[in-house]
Amino acid sequence: MITSTTISRAEPQRIRGLEMPWNRVLSSTAGPAGAARALGPWHPQEFLAECVETVPESGGMMTFIFRRVDGAPLAFRPGQYLNIAFPVNGEDQDSLNRSYSLSSSPTEPWTFNVTVKRDPTGVVSPWVHENVGPGTVLEMLGPVGAFHLPDADRRARYLLLAAGAGITPIMSMVRTIHSLPGQADVIVLYHGTAPGSFAFFKELGYIASVDSRVKVFYSLGNRREPEGWEGLNGRLTASMIDQVAPDANGRKVYACGPASYLNNAAEFLGSLGVDDTSIHMEFFSGDHQTRMEYRAEVALAEDIAEEIADSPEEYYESQPAAFGLYEPGYDSQGTLEAAGLQLESVDANPPLPEPPARESDTESGTGFLDTSTFGTVGTGSLTLSFIRTGINVRIHPDEQILEAARHAGIKIGANCQEGMCGSCKIVKLSGEVEMNHQGGIRSREIDAGKFLPCCSTARTDLVIDA
Ligand code: FES
């Protein structure tokens, strides 16, 4: 006789928040940390990559799947882009450089995807569609760009807005979240012009059907409602955002699309109470300003890539922040235990560093060192005293502390420069700052006097342990 039993499935248990895989490798002291250092997504590299496959997408887009010729994996953050040299005018002429977002997930780093929309009036994208295929080898630089998911986020609640080709970096984010464990809550609102114009439509549908963390909404921007269309209709409005994400104010927003779409998005999000610091945007308009911004970022990436290529050892030694400070925060509930991973113990109340020996308690009023003997640079109404470097930096109340410190030659490791990654964290021994961070620091660290200079301004004179 055959009997059947119903197996009841429990709700999936997930670790708290989202954490990119390199975080745990970097916080380890064992061997793999070295490899992760060399492959950190914060170190752009120049490399050759070979196209291994092309996949036509809807909306006039084509995905090109590449692998590095040197056999190394490509480390990048979901949302970043590559700058690629295309020999449009022949191998013996100067190449044309263009930046294209990565659409694949960094959790599958052995191959990576670049998705290119064909612009019939453009010079490069039609050439790419017609000439790049399996076997094509191109020079690349990257990863580049500050538009990306944070490396660790205990409260991963996102609203991802995309219009047209703006889906490319958003797709990388969705694929990444889908491939990682962790609690996340993701709403995607994707605007296209016609039902057949949504790239990655099938995959997004599949992800939404199997991953309860991801919801996807489509809207036709042109208001014509074709028969059988089950999505939303019309351009982006505040009420549409409210309809798909009534808790928009409480989510981090990543938006990518043409300038007019993003300007509207910023206004609507503001009207719904979403704070500017929660909104991240990538312009896909190719307008003058965007090109200039990309050019500046690519130039910086080139410098870093060259520096690494010239003397990798020295470069990594001068970047301690990239090694030790990417520690994810685990709380006393040990949420990573759900994944069966070994937890490192983290001191819930890390002690403040020993203050330096007192030389003169009174003259400067700092109570630590006589900072009046330090050299002073800069102009401004407030003074930052860097006691390890022995320098005073004059600063205006609206100036970012990291920038002012770097101009004065003070070495503070930093990566995201947006208050997300925590790598610039330093200790303030006295004074008040105004900090506008995005999760890169925990409240107990703030209580212990730490702050992120990349997203802080000074309210008073400060004495800083750096
Ligand atoms: S550089 Fe990332 S938090 Fe400051």
Residues whose N, C-alpha, C, O or C-beta is under 5 A from the ligand:
A	BS01	FES	A414 N415 C416 Q417 E418 G419 M420 C421 G422 S423 C424 G440 L452 C454
